[in-house]
Amino acid sequence: MTQPFDRFTSPTMACFRFVAQRGLLKPLVWSLVQVDVKGRENIDAHEGPFIAVANHSSHLDAPLIIGALPRKRSRYLAAGAAADYFFEVWWRKWLTTLFFNAFAIERNAEGKRAGASRRLLDRGVPLLIFPEGGRTRLGVLSRFKPGAAALSINTSVPCLPIALVGASVAMPRGYNWPKRGRLPVTVVFGELQYRRDSETPEAFSTRLSETVRQLHETIHPMPRATPKGTK
């Protein structure tokens, strides 16, 4: 029986993405910012799906991660994208799907697409998720929502912590194009993380957040949120 078309695992779609990502997107981004990649050996030898989790403060983040990953690990990578922004306008949905193999993530908890990420992992598709839920300001790390950690626990798929250093300076929130001068950015891949003992999703998520912070601080101190009522 003929299997139904699956854009996430289609070799033909993967070839189109290869051209879009490695022939267009990566050369463009790498020409606009000075990119350094560290820790790629932590994922290079891994077989099977994984859940990439990273801090998120710039529109550069997903292109940087996809371009920095070993090709065999990014071939079928699907990036979570906000359903209420990237999937509401046809051209934005088309571009997001082409360049990032995107799947919709709801930020308003409607539950219309519940289970989509797990079904992708079950088909062997690695995921890219930004657990903060949206871009933060000034590179400050916000609390990680526990969804990615819970997904990892429920599927026994490891999380790959990633720190993006300098992206918030090179292209801050509110900018539509990177600043001039090819500012430096670093992509730091950490070691794969699994749930420890009877760790709850909240505890695992907190540990992932702290791991990302530690990776960031191997390159540069990460700004911390200013307490309310202070300037």
Buried (B, 14 or more C-beta within 10 A) or exposed (E): EEEEEEBBBBEEBBEEBEEBBBEEBBEEBBEBBBBEBBBBEBBEEBEEBBBBBBBBBBBBBBBBBBBBBBEEBBBBBBBBBBBEBBBEEEEBBEBBBBBBBBBBBBEEEEEEEEEBBBEBBEEEBBBBBBBBBEBBEEBBBBEBBBBBBBBBBEBEBBBBBBBBBBBBBBBBBEEEEBEEEBBBBBBBBBEBBEBEEEBEBBBBBBBBBEBBBBBBEEBBEBBEEEEEEEE
